[in-house]
Amino acid sequence: MRSHVLCIIASLAIGCSASPPESPLSSPAAELDTNISYGQARAVIAASDWIIANGGDPNAVEFDASAGGNGWSVLISYLPQRAGGHAILLLDEDFKILDVLGGS
């Protein structure tokens, strides 16, 4: 009887320590960059709005925002990557688009 109880306890311990199934959101392809500043987030939102306003899909691009001078610049790389498949948005400190360089 004692060995039966120990077997049940061991089975429960093993079952409880098993890892849950991996969420699709925890896969490397679905990782989000949580190391982004408020300003970078605002710049990316402005760039995403520009993509949508021009009939594009913001899910089909990569954004790279950086502060500089008196505003922000956002490099937009269209996916899949191809020659000439990018644009650079220049934003003021209020995240308004000042200029667009490169592709559309």
N, C-alpha and C positions, 0 to 999 in steps of 0.2 A: 504494500500500500504506500509506504514511504517513497519508494522509487517511482511509483506512478505519479505522486504529487510533485516530486522533483522534476520529473519529465514534463509535466504540464507547465510548471513554473519556468523551466528552461525554454519551452516552446513559446510561451508568452513573451519572455524577454527577447528572444530572437525575433519574433514577429513585430514587437514594438520598436525594435531598433532598426528595422528595415527602412531604407530610404523611400520616401514617397516618389511616385513617378515624376520624371522631370517635366516641368511646365514648358510649353513651346516658347514662352516668353523668356525662359532662362537659357535658351540656346544662344550661341555666339552671334548668330545672324540677327537676333532680335535684341541685342544689347543696345541700350540707350546711353548716351553720354550724359551722365548726371553731374559732371564737372563743368557746368556751363554757367556763366554769369548772367545776371539779369539783363545787362546790356546786349550780350550775345544773343540771348533768347529774343529780345525785342527786334534785333537786327534780322534774325532768321525769320521771325514772323512777318516783317516787312517784305523780305525777299520772297517768302512763300505767297504772300498776297499778290506780289508782282507777277509771279509765275501763273497764278490762277487768273489774274486779270488779262494775261496774254494767252489764255487758252491752254496752258500747260498743266501738268500734274505734279504737284509738289512732292509726291511720293516717288517720283522717277528722277529725282535729283539729289545731290549731296550738297550741303551748305557748309561753308567755313567762314565764320564771321570774326573780324578782328577790329579793335579800336585803333584809330590813327588820326592825328591832327585834330580837327574839330568835329569828328563824327566816326562813322563806321564804314568798313568795306565788307562786302559779302561775296565770296567766290562761289558761284553756282556751277556745279559740274553735272552735266546731263548724263544719265545712265541708259544704256551701257555707254561707257566712255568711248569717245571718238575724237578725231582731230577737229578742232574748232567747236567742240561741244561744251562750251562754257560761256559764262558771262560774269562780269563783275559789277555789282551795284555799289555806288557810292552814296552813302546816307549822311544826312546832317545829324547834329546831336539830338534832334527830336525824331529821328528815324524816318525822315522824309527823304525820298529818292532825289538826289541831285543829278546823277548821271548814270548811264548804263554803258559799259564798255564790253565789246565782244558780241557774242551770239545773242539770239533773241530768246 
